[in-house]
Amino acid sequence: MATPVALRVVEANFISYRRVWKGSAVTSFVNPILYLAAMGLGLGSLVDDTAAATTLGADSYLEFLAPGMLVATTMITATFESSWPMLAAIKWTKTYEATLATPVGVSGLIGGHFIWIAMRLLAVSTVFVVVMLAFGAASAGDAIVLLIPAVLVGLAIAGPVSAFTAGRESEQGIVLLFRFGITPMFLFSGTFFPISQLPDLIQPLAYLTPLWHGVEVARRMAIGTATTLPIWQHLGYLIVLFAVGAWLTGRYLARRILP
Amino acid sequence: MQPKFDRERHCSPVVCSLVAAALVTAKGLTKHFDDFVAVDGVDFEVREGEVFGFLGPNGAGKSSTMRMIGSVSPVTAGTLRVLGFDPSTEGRLLRARLGVVPQEDSLDLELTVEENLLIYGRYFDISRKDLAPRIDELLEFAQLTDRRKDRTEPLSGGMKRRLTIARGLINRPDLLLLDEPTTGLDPQARHILWDRLYRLKQDGVTQILTTHYMDEAEQLCDRLVIMDRGKIVAEGSPSGLIAEHAPREVLELRFPVGVQDGVVEQLEGVATRYEALADRVLLYTDDADASMRAITERGLAPEQTMIRRSTLEDVFLKLTGRTLVD
């Protein structure tokens, strides 16, 4: 039985990951605990429950924050996975060049890259949801469906960021992407406060971010708040972003490594 | 186990006899990068079991040619057949049968020596069960058995190079492509590597290599082409090329600073041909001792003299007027 080429790339990623899995697993557990404790419980204690119910539509600030924090976490994971290791494989170690000299073509390489990232996102969000359950910030019934917007937001980020990385000559662009793209998105896409609190001029920018769409859906699934658009439109937007990003990644990589 | 290249399945008996003669056939092979012509209509053939070389300075088009053979760079014009495949439409099938040793090692430095081979073997869809003995064998070949569990990053340049070659052999290729295999290695590491490549040749592995070292080409290649500015300027065996294009010996003379320019005309007639370089004069001659006597009789006193046999570098110099290492 021949293995599809993309899965051979996934296996290679898995072999690499074995070296770092312990540290990675600990981070996946500790980060949500820290955020939910500090922001949800600590900062959240300043938000009284009536205010939470009227302005946030949640029983507590922790309940409001947790689903947003879940999708923001997959966004960060996806950005890392599709920037540093990828730039290294293209430019520093040149392992992509070695891979493309084998029967694994660009499509297999890209396919494996995104399947691997999807698996990582699933692992990270599963851990996060378990922590949410421990904090009482989600019910067991909602836990599984929450994984859907979480993984999709991650992929909607991984697609365009991978395409961006495939076109980079230096790490400078990635540093700037984190500083001026990911960090503002993390802070202003509805994770920590509703975007209705943003100045009217800036609000439309939040609508463009994949994170906001994911937060809308995740919050709906966790605490039943109404979404701005029908759920399928939010998720559809994420899928389109991923698809366009993945397609561009293939094009840029082929142009760069197979001139 | 991967099946060997199967002639019966790939071609008719008549074509098969041709394939047996030539694993690679290029006719008018051309590569453009926008306006830049990297490879300018070259013709060559590589036969089964031989070590074939592309010799030339940096930028001659050697690596571009190799990348087209390896099906990682589209052919701009001309025809190219490798192992009976068309690289532009049957790339995946072709790459399954090739071994590639790129100019830069491109190893995953965070992984162990063994893991680098394992991952690469899996790219060829070789089962882990078949890979285990293959990896043992290749580590032995690369003299890295005692480093198999070590991280790759701290290995020496020569070790990394040998590991890259071992990696290129993981699928038992029908053709091994080596792009500047010893560039950047110290002399001892180069000799170890040459020894390994020679062993592969004895095992019947067809190899194509690029190099800008004439000694490497002389040591390793059965046949080679000399490339310059995208074109092939000469073709033959190392000794054949030397015999054809250069007299047997070279007399190298150094004169005191400032004297050389005046001296050159007085050397007329003592050798078949002479070449005045910036720092020395080369005299091509069939009998260097006789030439030396003639020089002394003319009352010329070079600061330093050296007699050596002609090399490919001299052939290159004669054909292009430039030295190989730019």
Chai-1 contact restraints between the chains, C-beta under 6 A:
chainA,res_idxA,chainB,res_idxB,connection_type,confidence,min_distance_angstrom,max_distance_angstrom,comment,restraint_id
A,A2,B,D125,contact,1.0,0.0,6.0,A-B,restraint_1
A,T3,B,D125,contact,1.0,0.0,6.0,A-B,restraint_2
A,R8,B,R122,contact,1.0,0.0,6.0,A-B,restraint_3
A,R8,B,Y123,contact,1.0,0.0,6.0,A-B,restraint_4
A,E11,B,R122,contact,1.0,0.0,6.0,A-B,restraint_5
A,A12,B,I119,contact,1.0,0.0,6.0,A-B,restraint_6
A,I15,B,E115,contact,1.0,0.0,6.0,A-B,restraint_7
A,I15,B,I119,contact,1.0,0.0,6.0,A-B,restraint_8
A,T93,B,D108,contact,1.0,0.0,6.0,A-B,restraint_9
A,T93,B,L109,contact,1.0,0.0,6.0,A-B,restraint_10
A,K94,B,E104,contact,1.0,0.0,6.0,A-B,restraint_11
A,K94,B,S106,contact,1.0,0.0,6.0,A-B,restraint_12
A,T95,B,S106,contact,1.0,0.0,6.0,A-B,restraint_13
A,T95,B,D108,contact,1.0,0.0,6.0,A-B,restraint_14
A,E97,B,S106,contact,1.0,0.0,6.0,A-B,restraint_15
A,A98,B,S106,contact,1.0,0.0,6.0,A-B,restraint_16
A,L100,B,V72,contact,1.0,0.0,6.0,A-B,restraint_17
A,A101,B,G70,contact,1.0,0.0,6.0,A-B,restraint_18
A,A101,B,V72,contact,1.0,0.0,6.0,A-B,restraint_19
A,A101,B,V100,contact,1.0,0.0,6.0,A-B,restraint_20
A,T102,B,R95,contact,1.0,0.0,6.0,A-B,restraint_21
A,T102,B,Y123,contact,1.0,0.0,6.0,A-B,restraint_22
A,T102,B,F124,contact,1.0,0.0,6.0,A-B,restraint_23
A,P103,B,R92,contact,1.0,0.0,6.0,A-B,restraint_24
A,P103,B,R95,contact,1.0,0.0,6.0,A-B,restraint_25
A,P103,B,A96,contact,1.0,0.0,6.0,A-B,restraint_26
A,V104,B,Y123,contact,1.0,0.0,6.0,A-B,restraint_27
A,L258,B,V72,contact,1.0,0.0,6.0,A-B,restraint_28
